[in-house]
């Protein structure tokens, strides 16, 4: 069923006139707000593909400039109203003031120029670390500038939520983040898969100890998670179009089991596909 779901969600169809359906809305996730995914988003989970992303702040500040060359203004959270419903102010504020170890960290994925990496923010010590699937240090001066701007953005988000900034005054534009040495992607296109798994599995205290839950993974396991994430998204109870995903996936006929289905990493149970 997972393989059928993956095929249904990621394959583009072409009509008699040569038009494709990449802009068809196939998933509506209901959380703090409503987030619509089109088929092109899911299609980016195809093998050897970069995961589709959208980073409006970095598109407005493409080289990490604090004054946007497009808007001629500094970054403001309020300038991006479409993302505000997805900001959990209570959790961010709680993390920024809480002294308990389980709650003092904020994980923040970043994507720029097709590459994903992960920020780990210790709100108690006001320190930041970067987990990059491809790099063990900033690969260029431009990336260093982008990292400074990104740290500023996260500090502004924390302040917007009612917490204390990571740094005060002009130092807020000089936030530094050290790179964590961790085994990463073996291809040019799996960065987002690593970031998503790290979000699930990394325990902040293990960063300091140098112990990781998802390190040196075999490539076949990484490939499998493209199928896994497609089914998690489309079969999620948060998806308003879940029944459609199940119904139309069920209609697909597989000629033979794929290598992914035969993988020891492929598991499924009834909870994955039961309808309400």
GUTORLO-760706 format. One line per 3 residues: number of its first residue (from 0); their letters; for each residue x, y, z of N, C-alpha, C. Coordinates in steps of 0.02 Angstrom, whole numbers, always signed. Atoms other than C-alpha are relative to their C-alpha. Example, Ala and Ser with C-alpha at 12.3 -4.5 7.8 and 13.67 -1.06 7.14 Angstrom:
# residues 2
0) AS) +45,-59,+0,+615,-225,+390,+45,+60,+0 | -42,-59,-3,+684,-53,+357,-39,+55,+37 $
This chain:
# residues 276
0) XXX) +41,-60,+0,+0,+0,+0,+43,+63,+0 | -45,-58,-1,+144,+118,+39,+29,+13,-69 | -28,-9,+67,+220,+85,-132,-53,+28,-48 $
3) XXX) +54,-27,+42,+51,+118,-216,-10,+74,+15 | +8,-70,-20,+33,+279,-117,+56,+42,-29 | -59,-36,+26,+209,+331,-169,-8,+13,-75 $
6) XXX) +10,-8,+72,+170,+300,-352,-55,+50,-15 | +56,-46,+12,+3,+391,-343,+20,+72,+14 | -15,-68,-20,+75,+542,-255,+57,+33,-38 $
9) XXX) -60,-30,+30,+238,+565,-351,+2,-2,-76 | -2,+5,+73,+199,+518,-532,-44,+53,-32 | +38,-51,+37,+146,+658,-649,-36,-34,-58 $
12) XXX) +39,+27,+56,+9,+620,-776,-3,+52,-56 | +4,-44,+58,-3,+691,-951,-63,-15,-39 | +61,+11,+38,-165,+718,-1046,+14,-1,-75 $
15) XXX) -7,+6,+72,-197,+704,-1232,+32,+62,-32 | -28,-62,+26,-143,+885,-1257,+71,+13,+24 | -68,-8,-25,+23,+859,-1170,+5,+40,+65 $
18) XXX) -1,-37,-63,-27,+951,-1011,+10,-48,+59 | -13,+42,-58,+37,+882,-846,-36,+29,+62 | +40,-19,-59,-45,+888,-674,+42,+18,+61 $
21) XXX) -44,-15,-56,+100,+951,-568,-29,+51,+49 | +28,-50,-45,-7,+1092,-496,-66,-22,+31 | +61,+26,-30,-152,+980,-442,+8,-3,+76 $
24) XXX) -2,+4,-73,-191,+998,-256,-20,-70,+22 | +14,+69,-19,-179,+825,-180,+3,-11,+75 | -5,+9,-72,-153,+856,+5,-13,+67,+35 $
27) XXX) +13,-60,-40,-222,+982,+130,+10,-18,+73 | -18,+16,-69,-138,+972,+300,-30,+53,+46 | +32,-45,-48,-235,+1046,+445,+38,-4,+66 $
30) XXX) -34,-4,-63,-129,+1100,+593,-20,+64,+34 | +16,-67,-25,-115,+1274,+665,-31,+42,-55 | +30,-32,+58,-161,+1330,+490,-13,-54,-52 $
33) XXX) +13,+47,+55,-204,+1251,+323,+57,+5,-50 | -57,+1,+46,-58,+1198,+214,-16,-47,-58 | +19,+39,+60,-92,+1140,+36,+62,-23,-37 $
36) XXX) -54,+28,+40,+27,+1025,-56,-27,-17,-69 | +18,+19,+69,+21,+1007,-245,+42,-61,-20 | -35,+61,+20,+79,+855,-340,+75,+10,-11 $
39) XXX) -71,-14,+11,+244,+940,-383,+40,-8,+65 | -34,+8,-64,+287,+942,-197,+14,-74,+13 | -10,+71,-12,+261,+755,-181,+46,-31,-52 $
42) XXX) -42,+27,+54,+346,+722,-349,+74,+8,+16 | -70,-9,-17,+507,+789,-274,+26,-55,+46 | -21,+59,-39,+510,+631,-166,+21,-58,-45 $
45) XXX) -24,+52,+45,+550,+531,-322,+74,-13,+9 | -71,+19,-8,+716,+439,-321,+46,+49,-35 | -53,-43,+28,+869,+548,-351,-25,+70,-15 $
48) XXX) +26,-68,+9,+766,+708,-338,+13,+42,+62 | -4,-47,-56,+793,+862,-231,-70,+13,+27 | +65,-11,-30,+651,+891,-108,-22,+72,-13 $
51) XXX) +27,-66,+15,+540,+1037,-159,-2,+42,+63 | -3,-44,-58,+560,+1186,-44,-20,+71,-18 | +17,-70,+9,+509,+1366,-19,+24,+39,+60 $
54) XXX) -26,-41,-55,+605,+1492,+85,-5,+73,-21 | +13,-69,+22,+532,+1665,+62,+49,+49,+30 | -47,-46,-32,+648,+1750,+187,+66,+1,-36 $
57) XXX) -64,+3,+34,+805,+1688,+102,-5,+19,-73 | +7,-24,+69,+734,+1724,-70,+0,+76,-2 | -2,-73,-4,+712,+1905,-14,+68,+26,+22 $
60) XXX) -67,-18,-23,+886,+1906,+64,+49,-54,-25 | -32,+58,+30,+976,+1787,-57,+72,-13,+21 | -70,+9,-21,+1155,+1816,+3,+9,+16,+74 $
63) XXX) -3,-14,-71,+1112,+1845,+184,+5,+74,+16 | +0,-72,-13,+1096,+2033,+166,-54,+16,+51 | +50,-19,-50,+1009,+2112,+315,-50,+49,-30 $
66) XXX) +46,-43,+37,+934,+2242,+198,-16,-35,-66 | +19,+37,+60,+837,+2151,+62,+10,+41,-63 | -7,-36,+63,+890,+2202,-114,-66,+6,-38 $
69) XXX) +65,-1,+33,+710,+2167,-166,-47,+50,+33 | +48,-43,-35,+610,+2258,-32,+31,+62,+30 | -37,-56,-30,+746,+2377,+32,-16,+7,+75 $
72) XXX) +17,-2,-71,+692,+2331,+209,+34,-57,+36 | -25,+55,-40,+757,+2226,+352,-53,-54,+8 | +47,+56,-11,+679,+2057,+392,-47,+16,+57 $
75) XXX) +51,-4,-51,+517,+2064,+490,-46,-60,-6 | +45,+58,+1,+412,+1913,+538,-68,+19,-29 | +66,-22,+22,+255,+2014,+504,-5,+8,-75 $
78) XXX) +1,-8,+73,+306,+2032,+321,-19,-64,-36 | +15,+65,+31,+265,+1847,+292,-64,-28,+33 | +63,+20,-34,+82,+1830,+347,-21,-71,-15 $
81) XXX) +22,+68,+17,+57,+1665,+256,+33,-53,+44 | -34,+48,-42,+181,+1580,+374,-16,+8,+74 | +14,-14,-71,+124,+1658,+537,-46,-52,+33 $
84) XXX) +42,+51,-32,-16,+1529,+566,+37,-63,+21 | -37,+61,-16,+119,+1394,+574,+52,+12,+55 | -45,-15,-55,+218,+1481,+711,-35,-16,+66 $
87) XXX) +30,+18,-65,+179,+1399,+878,+33,+43,+53 | -29,-50,-46,+209,+1549,+990,+10,-29,+71 | -4,+26,-68,+175,+1455,+1152,+60,-45,+8 $
90) XXX) -56,+47,-6,+302,+1318,+1117,+67,+36,-6 | -63,-36,+9,+436,+1438,+1056,+16,+41,+62 | -11,-40,-60,+413,+1553,+1205,+18,-45,+59 $
93) XXX) -14,+46,-55,+411,+1405,+1326,+73,-25,-5 | -68,+24,+9,+573,+1339,+1249,+52,+53,+16 | -48,-54,-11,+655,+1510,+1263,+8,+19,+73 $
96) XXX) -5,-19,-70,+620,+1529,+1449,+6,-60,+47 | +0,+60,-42,+613,+1349,+1512,+71,-21,+17 | -66,+22,-22,+761,+1283,+1613,+7,-76,-2 $
99) XXX) -5,+73,+4,+719,+1099,+1589,+34,-20,-64 | -40,+19,+57,+836,+1009,+1471,-42,-25,-59 | +40,+28,+55,+696,+926,+1372,-33,+53,-42 $
102) XXX) +39,-50,+35,+621,+1091,+1319,+40,+60,-22 | -38,-61,+13,+764,+1213,+1296,+30,+3,-70 | -28,+1,+68,+807,+1166,+1116,-53,+13,-52 $
105) XXX) +43,-11,+59,+731,+1227,+954,+36,-28,-61 | -27,+26,+62,+760,+1129,+794,-30,+40,-58 | +24,-42,+55,+748,+1234,+636,+33,-19,-66 $
108) XXX) -27,+18,+66,+770,+1166,+459,+7,+62,-45 | -14,-55,+46,+843,+1283,+328,+12,-28,-70 | -14,+21,+69,+844,+1269,+139,+19,+62,-41 $
111) XXX) -23,-54,+43,+941,+1379,+17,+36,-30,-60 | -30,+23,+62,+989,+1350,-165,-3,-77,-7 | +11,+72,+8,+918,+1174,-159,+33,-43,+52 $
114) XXX) -34,+40,-52,+1017,+1120,-5,-33,+13,+68 | +30,-3,-67,+945,+1081,+167,+52,-12,+54 | -38,+15,-59,+1029,+1090,+336,-43,+17,+61 $
117) XXX) +41,-5,-60,+971,+1095,+517,+36,+41,+53 | -25,-39,-57,+995,+1223,+656,-25,-30,+65 | +18,+22,-67,+996,+1167,+837,+15,+59,+47 $
120) XXX) -7,-62,-40,+965,+1316,+954,-11,-16,+73 | +6,+8,-72,+1000,+1302,+1140,-20,+68,+28 | +26,-65,-20,+891,+1442,+1207,+22,+21,+70 $
123) XXX) -25,-17,-67,+963,+1432,+1383,+69,+30,-4 | -68,-23,+7,+1145,+1451,+1336,+9,+50,-57 | -3,-46,+57,+1102,+1557,+1184,+54,-21,-50 $
126) XXX) -49,+26,+48,+1211,+1445,+1075,-35,-38,-56 | +29,+33,+59,+1178,+1376,+902,+50,-48,-31 | -41,+48,+36,+1243,+1225,+808,-35,-17,-66 $
129) XXX) +25,+18,+66,+1223,+1170,+628,+16,-72,-15 | -9,+68,+26,+1197,+992,+566,-11,+4,-75 | +4,-5,+73,+1235,+992,+380,+17,-68,-29 $
132) XXX) -13,+67,+27,+1219,+828,+283,+59,-2,-49 | -52,-2,+52,+1352,+886,+159,+64,+34,+23 | -58,-41,-18,+1469,+1008,+246,+16,-5,+75 $
135) XXX) -23,+0,-69,+1573,+1004,+406,+21,+70,+22 | -11,-71,-15,+1603,+1192,+397,-32,+40,-56 | +31,-42,+52,+1532,+1338,+300,+42,-4,-64 $
138) XXX) -38,+12,+62,+1581,+1303,+118,+23,+64,-35 | -18,-62,+34,+1598,+1487,+70,-14,+59,+46 | +14,-61,-38,+1598,+1665,+135,-74,+19,-6 $
141) XXX) +71,-14,+8,+1422,+1682,+63,-41,-41,+49 | +37,+41,-48,+1363,+1537,+170,+8,+27,+71 | -9,-30,-66,+1440,+1620,+323,-47,+58,+10 $
144) XXX) +46,-56,-4,+1338,+1775,+285,-72,-24,+7 | +67,+29,-4,+1182,+1669,+258,-13,-27,+70 | +8,+27,-68,+1211,+1583,+426,-11,+56,+50 $
147) XXX) +11,-56,-46,+1224,+1751,+515,-71,+27,-8 | +68,-25,+12,+1063,+1809,+433,-52,-50,+27 | +46,+52,-24,+978,+1643,+475,-5,+3,+76 $
150) XXX) +1,-7,-73,+1028,+1660,+658,-42,+60,+22 | +40,-61,-14,+952,+1835,+656,-74,-14,-9 | +70,+17,+14,+790,+1768,+580,-29,-41,+58 $
153) XXX) +25,+42,-55,+774,+1635,+717,-7,+41,+64 | +4,-43,-59,+810,+1764,+851,-62,+44,-3 | +59,-42,+9,+674,+1876,+779,-65,-41,+9 $
156) XXX) +59,+43,-9,+552,+1728,+775,-13,-12,+75 | +6,+11,-72,+587,+1693,+959,-28,+62,+34 | +25,-63,-28,+559,+1876,+1001,-73,+12,-18 $
159) XXX) +70,-7,+23,+399,+1879,+897,-47,-43,+43 | +41,+45,-41,+337,+1732,+1001,-4,+21,+73 | +2,-23,-69,+368,+1828,+1161,+59,-19,+42 $
162) XXX) -59,+20,-37,+537,+1757,+1209,+56,+52,-5 | -58,-45,+1,+708,+1836,+1233,+41,-14,-63 | -42,+11,+59,+817,+1864,+1079,+63,-39,+17 $
165) XXX) -61,+38,-12,+971,+1754,+1058,+58,+46,+18 | -48,-52,-17,+1079,+1911,+1065,-37,+67,-2 | +33,-65,-3,+1037,+2093,+1098,+37,+52,-41 $
168) XXX) -29,-55,+38,+1065,+2249,+995,+31,-23,-65 | -34,+17,+62,+1186,+2239,+850,+29,-70,+1 | -26,+68,-5,+1251,+2072,+915,-49,-51,-28 $
171) XXX) +49,+46,+28,+1089,+1994,+854,+15,-15,-73 | -19,+10,+70,+1161,+2013,+679,+69,-34,-6 | -66,+32,+0,+1322,+1925,+729,-2,-69,+32 $
174) XXX) +8,+66,-32,+1254,+1760,+794,+40,-52,-38 | -42,+52,+31,+1376,+1618,+762,-28,-69,+17 | +21,+70,-11,+1340,+1433,+744,+57,-46,-21 $
177) XXX) -53,+48,+15,+1467,+1293,+752,-29,-60,-37 | +21,+59,+38,+1457,+1143,+635,+14,-63,+40 | -7,+65,-32,+1430,+971,+710,+28,-50,-50 $
180) XXX) -28,+51,+45,+1536,+833,+635,-43,-63,+5 | +47,+56,+1,+1411,+701,+585,-1,-29,-71 | +3,+33,+65,+1401,+574,+445,-62,+22,-37 $
183) XXX) +57,-25,+38,+1289,+638,+306,-11,-35,-65 | +23,+29,+63,+1226,+609,+131,+58,-26,-42 | -49,+30,+44,+1318,+500,+8,-14,+18,-73 $
186) XXX) +19,-21,+68,+1231,+576,-144,-5,+77,+0 | +7,-73,+5,+1200,+753,-207,-72,+23,+13 | +71,-18,-2,+1012,+748,-175,-38,-25,+62 $
189) XXX) +34,+29,-58,+973,+668,-5,+0,+44,+62 | -7,-43,-59,+1001,+818,+109,-65,+6,+40 | +63,-9,-35,+816,+842,+150,-21,-64,+38 $
192) XXX) +16,+63,-34,+794,+657,+194,+38,-4,+66 | -39,+1,-62,+935,+670,+321,-27,+50,+50 | +27,-50,-46,+864,+830,+395,-64,-24,+32 $
195) XXX) +63,+24,-27,+692,+752,+415,+11,-56,+51 | -13,+53,-48,+764,+598,+500,+33,+27,+63 | -31,-30,-59,+872,+704,+614,-53,+34,+44 $
198) XXX) +53,-32,-39,+717,+802,+665,-38,-52,+42 | +35,+53,-36,+639,+637,+718,+43,-30,+56 | -39,+44,-41,+786,+554,+802,+55,+32,+42 $
201) XXX) -57,-29,-36,+923,+673,+860,-21,+22,+70 | +9,-23,-69,+931,+697,+1048,+54,+52,+13 | -50,-53,-8,+1016,+864,+1089,+59,-19,+44 $
204) XXX) -55,+16,-44,+1118,+791,+1232,+51,-46,-34 | -46,+43,+36,+1193,+665,+1111,+46,+37,-47 | -44,-41,+42,+1263,+805,+1004,+66,+12,+36 $
207) XXX) -59,-13,-39,+1384,+848,+1143,+41,-64,+10 | -35,+63,-12,+1427,+665,+1173,+27,-31,-65 | -23,+28,+64,+1456,+633,+988,-35,-65,-18 $
210) XXX) +38,+61,+15,+1323,+496,+983,-63,+20,-38 | +56,-18,+42,+1189,+497,+850,-42,-62,-15 | +46,+56,+13,+1037,+390,+814,-5,-18,-74 $
213) XXX) +7,+14,+72,+1046,+404,+626,+64,+21,-35 | -66,-15,+25,+1228,+402,+576,+24,-59,-41 | -27,+52,+43,+1311,+304,+435,-54,-50,-22 $
216) XXX) +54,+43,+23,+1147,+236,+367,+14,-27,-70 | -8,+26,+68,+1151,+120,+214,-44,+38,-49 | +37,-40,+49,+1092,+204,+54,-69,-27,-13 $
219) XXX) +67,+29,+13,+948,+81,+31,-50,+21,+53 | +45,-24,-52,+876,+138,+197,-20,+72,-14 | +14,-69,+17,+890,+320,+145,-50,+3,-57 $
222) XXX) +46,+2,+57,+803,+279,-21,-70,-19,+22 | +65,+23,-23,+664,+190,+71,-41,+57,+32 | +38,-51,-35,+618,+344,+172,-35,+49,-47 $
225) XXX) +39,-40,+48,+562,+434,+14,-71,-30,-6 | +66,+34,+1,+422,+304,+5,-35,+10,+66 | +29,-5,-67,+395,+313,+193,-31,+69,+11 $
228) XXX) +26,-68,-12,+374,+502,+196,-61,+15,-43 | +59,-11,+42,+252,+503,+50,-62,-29,+33 | +58,+31,-32,+137,+382,+141,-17,+34,+66 $
231) XXX) +14,-35,-63,+156,+472,+308,-39,+64,-13 | +34,-64,+15,+103,+636,+229,-71,-12,-25 | +66,+9,+31,-41,+571,+123,-49,-38,+43 $
234) XXX) +43,+40,-44,-108,+447,+252,-9,+32,+69 | +4,-33,-66,-92,+570,+397,-72,+21,+15 | +66,-24,-21,-249,+610,+496,-7,+75,-8 $
237) XXX) +1,-72,+11,-201,+792,+470,-20,+18,-72 | +16,-11,+71,-233,+770,+282,-75,-3,-11 | +72,-3,+12,-409,+826,+240,-20,-42,-60 $
240) XXX) +14,+40,+60,-395,+728,+76,+26,-72,+8 | -28,+66,-16,-336,+568,+162,-40,-57,-33 | +40,+54,+29,-482,+460,+104,+11,-6,-75 $
243) XXX) -13,+1,+72,-451,+510,-76,+68,-33,-14 | -66,+29,+10,-266,+464,-60,-2,-76,+8 | +7,+72,-12,-312,+293,+10,-38,-33,-58 $
246) XXX) +42,+29,+53,-448,+262,-120,+37,-5,-67 | -32,+0,+66,-347,+312,-273,+66,-38,+1 | -60,+42,-5,-188,+227,-210,-19,-73,-4 $
249) XXX) +22,+70,+1,-285,+66,-183,-15,-24,-71 | +19,+19,+68,-339,+68,-365,+59,-16,-45 | -60,+13,+41,-160,+57,-428,+17,-74,+4 $
252) XXX) -19,+71,+3,-105,-116,-485,+76,-4,-13 | -72,+9,+8,+78,-165,-463,+12,-66,-37 | -14,+61,+38,+147,-290,-589,+41,-49,+40 $
255) XXX) -41,+43,-43,+274,-356,-464,+26,+43,+57 | -27,-38,-57,+345,-307,-295,+63,+38,-20 | -60,-39,+16,+474,-169,-310,+55,-17,+49 $
258) XXX) -56,+11,-45,+646,-174,-231,-13,+34,+67 | +16,-36,-62,+580,-49,-103,-45,-43,+44 | +45,+43,-39,+440,-167,-51,+36,-59,+31 $
261) XXX) -38,+57,-25,+566,-307,-29,+52,+21,+51 | -51,-25,-46,+678,-196,+77,-20,-17,+72 | +15,+13,-71,+691,-244,+261,-22,+62,+38 $
264) XXX) +19,-62,-32,+660,-61,+300,-73,+17,-12 | +70,-15,+18,+484,-65,+225,-46,-37,+48 | +47,+30,-47,+354,-95,+360,-66,+36,-6 $
267) XXX) +66,-30,+4,+168,-64,+363,-47,-37,+47 | +52,+33,-39,+23,-99,+478,-66,+35,-13 | +66,-24,+16,-163,-67,+477,-11,+73,+20 $
270) XXX) +8,-69,-22,-145,+98,+569,+21,+50,-54 | -24,-45,+53,-59,+169,+415,-56,+17,-50 | +48,-9,+54,-213,+151,+304,-73,+0,+21 $
273) XXX) +70,+1,-21,-369,+140,+410,-31,+69,-9 | +36,-64,+7,-498,+274,+371,-37,+14,+64 | +39,-17,-60,-599,+368,+501,-66,-37,+0 $
